[in-house]
Amino acid sequence: MVGSVVDVSLMDPCEKVEALPREFDPKEISCPITSEANGVVEENGKREIVLGRNVHTMCFTIDEPDADDEITGEKEAYMASVLARYRKSLVERTKHHLGYPYNLDFDYGALGQLQHFSINNLGDPFIESNYGVHSRQFEVGVLDWFARLWELEKDEYWGYITNCGTEGNLHGILVGREVFPDGILYASKESHYSVFKAARMYRMECVKVGTLISGEIDCADFADKLQLNKDKPAIINVNIGTTVKGAVDDLDTVIKTLQENGFTDRFYIHCDGALFGLMMPFVKRAPKVTFKKPIGSVSVSGHKFVGCPMPCGVQITRLQHINALSRNVEYLASRDATIMGSRNGHAPIFLWYTLNRKGYRGFQKEVQKCLRNAHYLKDHLRAAGISAMLNELSSTVVFERPKDEEFIRRWQLACEGNIAHIVVMPNVNIEKLDNFLNELVQKRASWYQDEHIQPPCVAAEIGEDNCDCVLHKN
Amino acid sequence: MVGSVVDVSLMDPCEKVEALPREFDPKEISCPITSEANGVVEENGKREIVLGRNVHTMCFTIDEPDADDEITGEKEAYMASVLARYRKSLVERTKHHLGYPYNLDFDYGALGQLQHFSINNLGDPFIESNYGVHSRQFEVGVLDWFARLWELEKDEYWGYITNCGTEGNLHGILVGREVFPDGILYASKESHYSVFKAARMYRMECVKVGTLISGEIDCADFADKLQLNKDKPAIINVNIGTTVKGAVDDLDTVIKTLQENGFTDRFYIHCDGALFGLMMPFVKRAPKVTFKKPIGSVSVSGHKFVGCPMPCGVQITRLQHINALSRNVEYLASRDATIMGSRNGHAPIFLWYTLNRKGYRGFQKEVQKCLRNAHYLKDHLRAAGISAMLNELSSTVVFERPKDEEFIRRWQLACEGNIAHIVVMPNVNIEKLDNFLNELVQKRASWYQDEHIQPPCVAAEIGEDNCDCVLHKN
C-alpha cells in the first residue's frame, strides 16, 4: 500500500553536488492516474490513490555543517554550486514550458531590494495590525483595481490577496456555506479539484453536473439536478475557464436556470476565474463577469495571467457577506475573515507593480495577442492534420496527445487521457509556437510512419468536428 | 454596521507620491477588541465584530498609465519613488520591531537570482508534476531535516511546506478529523485562533479547555471535559508555545490524562509548534516533541525562528494517516493531500539555505542566546519594578502594558488587555533590549509621576508573584 521510498543515503555522494533536478517519468505525471508507479492501485477494478512517497524523488539533502566550514568555505561552495545548477535548469525549463497557464515573462528587478524584509500581511487587509512590516497599502490598491474591473463599489466589496487560486475557491465556497449553511454545492465535473476538496473539508453536500463537449457546464443537467434538490439552497461554482479545456461556463444561463427552477434568491454563485477571470473582461462578446449580476464572489490567480514569482491570487466578495460571516465568529475573537491569517506581503507588491505598469489597456493588448496566437496554433495544428480544439473565448488549445512521452516532458504539456493542452500566455510568442509546431510535425512523421499505428481518436473529448483521426478526418 | 470607508479619490493628489505607510492607531490594533473604531459594536452588551473596512487604510492607488508614459518615464519615476520610500519605512520598522516572533535577521542575497522564475510546487511534494519550474528537491530536503528533528523515519512520514502556521494547523486538524470523523476537537483557550477557525470550517464539535496562569493547558479541566464526552474520540491541539505567553503545553501530561480517562487509542494529537516547535528540541529539560510519542502531526512556522521574507511553515505527519486519508479521496481524482495545491516554490529554498548554513548546532546556539536574552530582559524589567513573567521554556517575556500608545506603536508590541509581550528572537540582541529598557524606564517615570496614577495590576494575567503593582509588590 505504501509507495516506494527513496533512500537518499544510498545516492552517490557526488550526486548531491552534481545532480540536476531529475527529469521526471511522464508515466508518473499525466492525468488520469493509471499506473501503480503513479500511486494508484487497481483493486477489484476500483481505483485507489495512494498519496505520498510514491515516486523516487530527487532531493538536495541538508547536512550538518562541519566545525571548520566557516574557514574552509566548503559549505558555501557546495550551496553556490547547487544553486547555480538549479538556476540553469530553471532557465532551460522556463524556455520550453507550454502546458501551464503561467505567464513566465516578468521582470521584478526593481523589487529585489525588498527581499531583505519579512513582509507579512496579517489577517484582514482593511484592519491594521501592530506588526509594522506589512504591505497593506499595496494590497488595498490591487484589490480596488480588481473591484473596479468586476464592477463592485469600493464601499461594497471586501477581499484579500490569497496564496493561490485554491485559496480563492476555498474562501468563496466557505462564504457561500456561511450564507446558506444547508446549501448544496453544485459544480461541473470539469471544475478544478479544489472545489471538490472544499466540499469535503467543509462537510457540504456536493452535486456534480455534466458538461458539454466544450467543457462548459451543461445547464440542462444542472436544471435536472436542481429539481431533485428543490428544498435546499444552491451554492454554485461557475468556471471562468476550466483547467483542461479553458471552457467558460455561461454565467447568464446559469442564473436563468436557477431562476426558472424556483431558486429566485436562495443561491450563491462563486466564480472560479483562476485564469480567465482577468482575461474575460477584455474579450469582446464574452459574457461579462460583473457584480451587477447576482454573484457572490470571484477569484483569480495572480501568478497566471499577471505573472509572479510565486503563486498568489485575488479574492473579491461582497462586504455584506463578510459582515454576515463576522456575526457568527465572535468566539474566534478575531477580525480575520481570511483563510490563512499570515499572508505573503511580497505578492501584493508584485501585482501592484505589474498592474500599475500595464494598466487595463496593457492587459487588453496582451489578451488580444494571446487569443490571436492561440488561433494561430490551433489553425496550424489542424492544417497539419492534427486533431485540435479551441473554445471561442479561450487561449487554451486542446489537441491530440503526442505519442512520445519524452516530447511531452520536454514541452511540459499537461495531458489527460488522449488529449494534451497548451495555454497560450503572454510569454508564448509565435516563434515559440513555430518551434513547437515544427518539432511536433517532424516527430509525428516518425511516430506514425508505420501505417498500422494511427493517431488516437479524440472525438469523445473534443468532438467529431475537431477530430482528425482516420475515422473522422474529412 | 458597515465600517467607515476610505475614499481614496479624496486624497491629496500629491499624497500618493509622498505618503508613507500611515502609522496606525494602536487603539485599533490591540486585542481584545474593545472599541467601535476597531470594528466592534457593543449591542445589548453583546460584542459584535464587524469585519473589513473598519479602519481608514492608506492605499497606493493603481492608475491607468498615460499614453505617453513610456516616453516621459513619469510612471516609472512615481513607482520608484513609492518603492524607495516604502523601503525606507521597512528599514525603520524592522529596526524597532519587538512584538512578533519573527526572526528579521537573514541574508538571502544569494537567492535573489531566483526571483526571475515562477517557482510553483504543485500538490504533493513526493509526486512529480509535469510543471518543470519547481523546487521539490529542496522541499524534500527540508522535510527530511524536520522529520529527523522530530524523530520520524523517512519512510514513515509525509509532509509539505505550507504558507504559514495556520495552514499547518488547518492540515493537522483535518487529518485528525479524517482519522476520527466524529472526534471532538479539544484546545486550550489560549490556543491560536486558527484552531477555532478550523473547527468552524470543518464543522467539528469543539471544546475549549481552561489554562493555568502560565498559559499552559489545565489538564484537570481537560480530564473533566473528557469525562463529559467519553463516547467520542478526542482530537487535541497541543500548543508548543502559545501566541501570547509562549506557554508550552505538557505533552506527557496530556497523553497521561487521555489514557487515565479511557482514551487509550481513540485520540489524535496535533502539535501546534508555530514558534517553539523548532526551539524546544534544543532546550534542556523541555518535554520532548517526538513522534516516538503517540502524536499525529507537528507544524512549525518557517518565518519565525528560521526567518524568511514571507510567511511559510512546515507540516509533518505520519504517512499512514495520509494514506488513510487518500482512501477516501478517490472522487477528487487527485493525489493532492495538501490544503493549498499550488505552493510557493521559493519558501523551500529559503529554508533549505538557512538550515544548511546553520545546522542543528547553529540553531541550538541561537536558541540558547534567545533564552539568555529573554532572561536578561525579564530580570531587568523586574529590577526596574515592572511586572513581568517568563515561562521556563520560553523566550516570550510578558509584562505590564506600557501606558503610552505611541510607545507601543514604536516598538510594535502585541498587547492583550493589561499585558504586552516581547518575543526574543535571534535578531533581538542585548543592545536592542537595552535601548528598549532605557526608553521604557524613562517614559514610565513620566507616565507615573503623579502618585494618583498607578501601573495596572496584572496578577490575574501573570500571577501575584510576577505582579509589581502597588498591591502585590513586596
Chai-1 contact restraints between the chains, C-beta under 6 A:
chainA,res_idxA,chainB,res_idxB,connection_type,confidence,min_distance_angstrom,max_distance_angstrom,comment,restraint_id
A,V5,B,D155,contact,1.0,0.0,6.0,A-B,restraint_1
A,P21,B,Q137,contact,1.0,0.0,6.0,A-B,restraint_2
A,F24,B,E128,contact,1.0,0.0,6.0,A-B,restraint_3
A,E28,B,E128,contact,1.0,0.0,6.0,A-B,restraint_4
A,I29,B,E128,contact,1.0,0.0,6.0,A-B,restraint_5
A,I29,B,N130,contact,1.0,0.0,6.0,A-B,restraint_6
A,G39,B,R335,contact,1.0,0.0,6.0,A-B,restraint_7
A,I49,B,S326,contact,1.0,0.0,6.0,A-B,restraint_8
A,I49,B,R335,contact,1.0,0.0,6.0,A-B,restraint_9
A,V50,B,N323,contact,1.0,0.0,6.0,A-B,restraint_10
A,V50,B,S326,contact,1.0,0.0,6.0,A-B,restraint_11
A,L51,B,I322,contact,1.0,0.0,6.0,A-B,restraint_12
A,L51,B,S326,contact,1.0,0.0,6.0,A-B,restraint_13
A,L51,B,R335,contact,1.0,0.0,6.0,A-B,restraint_14
A,L51,B,A337,contact,1.0,0.0,6.0,A-B,restraint_15
A,G52,B,F126,contact,1.0,0.0,6.0,A-B,restraint_16
A,G52,B,W158,contact,1.0,0.0,6.0,A-B,restraint_17
A,G52,B,L319,contact,1.0,0.0,6.0,A-B,restraint_18
A,G52,B,I322,contact,1.0,0.0,6.0,A-B,restraint_19
A,R53,B,F126,contact,1.0,0.0,6.0,A-B,restraint_20
A,N54,B,I127,contact,1.0,0.0,6.0,A-B,restraint_21
A,V55,B,I127,contact,1.0,0.0,6.0,A-B,restraint_22
A,V55,B,E128,contact,1.0,0.0,6.0,A-B,restraint_23
A,T57,B,F126,contact,1.0,0.0,6.0,A-B,restraint_24
A,T57,B,V140,contact,1.0,0.0,6.0,A-B,restraint_25
A,M58,B,Q137,contact,1.0,0.0,6.0,A-B,restraint_26
A,C59,B,Q137,contact,1.0,0.0,6.0,A-B,restraint_27
A,C59,B,V140,contact,1.0,0.0,6.0,A-B,restraint_28
A,C59,B,G141,contact,1.0,0.0,6.0,A-B,restraint_29
A,F60,B,Q137,contact,1.0,0.0,6.0,A-B,restraint_30
A,F60,B,F138,contact,1.0,0.0,6.0,A-B,restraint_31
A,F60,B,G141,contact,1.0,0.0,6.0,A-B,restraint_32
A,T61,B,G141,contact,1.0,0.0,6.0,A-B,restraint_33
A,I62,B,G141,contact,1.0,0.0,6.0,A-B,restraint_34
A,I62,B,W145,contact,1.0,0.0,6.0,A-B,restraint_35
A,I62,B,L355,contact,1.0,0.0,6.0,A-B,restraint_36
A,I62,B,N356,contact,1.0,0.0,6.0,A-B,restraint_37
A,E64,B,G359,contact,1.0,0.0,6.0,A-B,restraint_38
A,P65,B,G359,contact,1.0,0.0,6.0,A-B,restraint_39
A,M79,B,N356,contact,1.0,0.0,6.0,A-B,restraint_40
A,R87,B,Q113,contact,1.0,0.0,6.0,A-B,restraint_41
A,L90,B,F117,contact,1.0,0.0,6.0,A-B,restraint_42
A,L90,B,V133,contact,1.0,0.0,6.0,A-B,restraint_43
A,R93,B,G132,contact,1.0,0.0,6.0,A-B,restraint_44
A,R93,B,V133,contact,1.0,0.0,6.0,A-B,restraint_45
A,T94,B,V133,contact,1.0,0.0,6.0,A-B,restraint_46
A,Y100,B,Y131,contact,1.0,0.0,6.0,A-B,restraint_47
A,Y102,B,S118,contact,1.0,0.0,6.0,A-B,restraint_48
A,L104,B,S118,contact,1.0,0.0,6.0,A-B,restraint_49
A,G112,B,G112,contact,1.0,0.0,6.0,A-B,restraint_50
A,Q113,B,R87,contact,1.0,0.0,6.0,A-B,restraint_51
A,Q115,B,P309,contact,1.0,0.0,6.0,A-B,restraint_52
A,F117,B,L90,contact,1.0,0.0,6.0,A-B,restraint_53
A,S118,B,Y102,contact,1.0,0.0,6.0,A-B,restraint_54
A,S118,B,L104,contact,1.0,0.0,6.0,A-B,restraint_55
A,S118,B,H303,contact,1.0,0.0,6.0,A-B,restraint_56
A,S118,B,P309,contact,1.0,0.0,6.0,A-B,restraint_57
A,N120,B,P311,contact,1.0,0.0,6.0,A-B,restraint_58
A,F126,B,G52,contact,1.0,0.0,6.0,A-B,restraint_59
A,F126,B,R53,contact,1.0,0.0,6.0,A-B,restraint_60
A,F126,B,T57,contact,1.0,0.0,6.0,A-B,restraint_61
A,I127,B,N54,contact,1.0,0.0,6.0,A-B,restraint_62
A,I127,B,V55,contact,1.0,0.0,6.0,A-B,restraint_63
A,E128,B,F24,contact,1.0,0.0,6.0,A-B,restraint_64
A,E128,B,E28,contact,1.0,0.0,6.0,A-B,restraint_65
A,E128,B,I29,contact,1.0,0.0,6.0,A-B,restraint_66
A,E128,B,V55,contact,1.0,0.0,6.0,A-B,restraint_67
A,N130,B,I29,contact,1.0,0.0,6.0,A-B,restraint_68
A,N130,B,Q412,contact,1.0,0.0,6.0,A-B,restraint_69
A,Y131,B,Y100,contact,1.0,0.0,6.0,A-B,restraint_70
A,G132,B,R93,contact,1.0,0.0,6.0,A-B,restraint_71
A,G132,B,Q412,contact,1.0,0.0,6.0,A-B,restraint_72
A,V133,B,L90,contact,1.0,0.0,6.0,A-B,restraint_73
A,V133,B,R93,contact,1.0,0.0,6.0,A-B,restraint_74
A,V133,B,T94,contact,1.0,0.0,6.0,A-B,restraint_75
A,Q137,B,P21,contact,1.0,0.0,6.0,A-B,restraint_76
A,Q137,B,M58,contact,1.0,0.0,6.0,A-B,restraint_77
A,Q137,B,C59,contact,1.0,0.0,6.0,A-B,restraint_78
A,Q137,B,F60,contact,1.0,0.0,6.0,A-B,restraint_79
A,F138,B,F60,contact,1.0,0.0,6.0,A-B,restraint_80
A,V140,B,T57,contact,1.0,0.0,6.0,A-B,restraint_81
A,V140,B,C59,contact,1.0,0.0,6.0,A-B,restraint_82
A,G141,B,C59,contact,1.0,0.0,6.0,A-B,restraint_83
A,G141,B,F60,contact,1.0,0.0,6.0,A-B,restraint_84
A,G141,B,T61,contact,1.0,0.0,6.0,A-B,restraint_85
A,G141,B,I62,contact,1.0,0.0,6.0,A-B,restraint_86
A,W145,B,I62,contact,1.0,0.0,6.0,A-B,restraint_87
A,D155,B,V5,contact,1.0,0.0,6.0,A-B,restraint_88
A,W158,B,G52,contact,1.0,0.0,6.0,A-B,restraint_89
A,N163,B,N163,contact,1.0,0.0,6.0,A-B,restraint_90
A,N163,B,M340,contact,1.0,0.0,6.0,A-B,restraint_91
A,C164,B,M340,contact,1.0,0.0,6.0,A-B,restraint_92
A,C164,B,S342,contact,1.0,0.0,6.0,A-B,restraint_93
A,T166,B,M340,contact,1.0,0.0,6.0,A-B,restraint_94
A,T166,B,G341,contact,1.0,0.0,6.0,A-B,restraint_95
A,Y193,B,L332,contact,1.0,0.0,6.0,A-B,restraint_96
A,Y193,B,S334,contact,1.0,0.0,6.0,A-B,restraint_97
A,S194,B,G341,contact,1.0,0.0,6.0,A-B,restraint_98
A,F196,B,L332,contact,1.0,0.0,6.0,A-B,restraint_99
A,R203,B,R203,contact,1.0,0.0,6.0,A-B,restraint_100
A,H303,B,S118,contact,1.0,0.0,6.0,A-B,restraint_101
A,P309,B,Q115,contact,1.0,0.0,6.0,A-B,restraint_102
A,P309,B,S118,contact,1.0,0.0,6.0,A-B,restraint_103
A,M310,B,N344,contact,1.0,0.0,6.0,A-B,restraint_104
A,M310,B,H346,contact,1.0,0.0,6.0,A-B,restraint_105
A,P311,B,N120,contact,1.0,0.0,6.0,A-B,restraint_106
A,P311,B,S342,contact,1.0,0.0,6.0,A-B,restraint_107
A,L319,B,G52,contact,1.0,0.0,6.0,A-B,restraint_108
A,I322,B,L51,contact,1.0,0.0,6.0,A-B,restraint_109
A,I322,B,G52,contact,1.0,0.0,6.0,A-B,restraint_110
A,N323,B,V50,contact,1.0,0.0,6.0,A-B,restraint_111
A,S326,B,I49,contact,1.0,0.0,6.0,A-B,restraint_112
A,S326,B,V50,contact,1.0,0.0,6.0,A-B,restraint_113
A,S326,B,L51,contact,1.0,0.0,6.0,A-B,restraint_114
A,L332,B,Y193,contact,1.0,0.0,6.0,A-B,restraint_115
A,L332,B,F196,contact,1.0,0.0,6.0,A-B,restraint_116
A,S334,B,Y193,contact,1.0,0.0,6.0,A-B,restraint_117
A,R335,B,G39,contact,1.0,0.0,6.0,A-B,restraint_118
A,R335,B,I49,contact,1.0,0.0,6.0,A-B,restraint_119
A,R335,B,L51,contact,1.0,0.0,6.0,A-B,restraint_120
A,A337,B,L51,contact,1.0,0.0,6.0,A-B,restraint_121
A,M340,B,N163,contact,1.0,0.0,6.0,A-B,restraint_122
A,M340,B,C164,contact,1.0,0.0,6.0,A-B,restraint_123
A,M340,B,T166,contact,1.0,0.0,6.0,A-B,restraint_124
A,G341,B,T166,contact,1.0,0.0,6.0,A-B,restraint_125
A,G341,B,S194,contact,1.0,0.0,6.0,A-B,restraint_126
A,S342,B,C164,contact,1.0,0.0,6.0,A-B,restraint_127
A,S342,B,P311,contact,1.0,0.0,6.0,A-B,restraint_128
A,N344,B,M310,contact,1.0,0.0,6.0,A-B,restraint_129
A,H346,B,M310,contact,1.0,0.0,6.0,A-B,restraint_130
A,L355,B,I62,contact,1.0,0.0,6.0,A-B,restraint_131
A,N356,B,I62,contact,1.0,0.0,6.0,A-B,restraint_132
A,N356,B,M79,contact,1.0,0.0,6.0,A-B,restraint_133
A,G359,B,E64,contact,1.0,0.0,6.0,A-B,restraint_134
A,G359,B,P65,contact,1.0,0.0,6.0,A-B,restraint_135
A,Q412,B,N130,contact,1.0,0.0,6.0,A-B,restraint_136
A,Q412,B,G132,contact,1.0,0.0,6.0,A-B,restraint_137
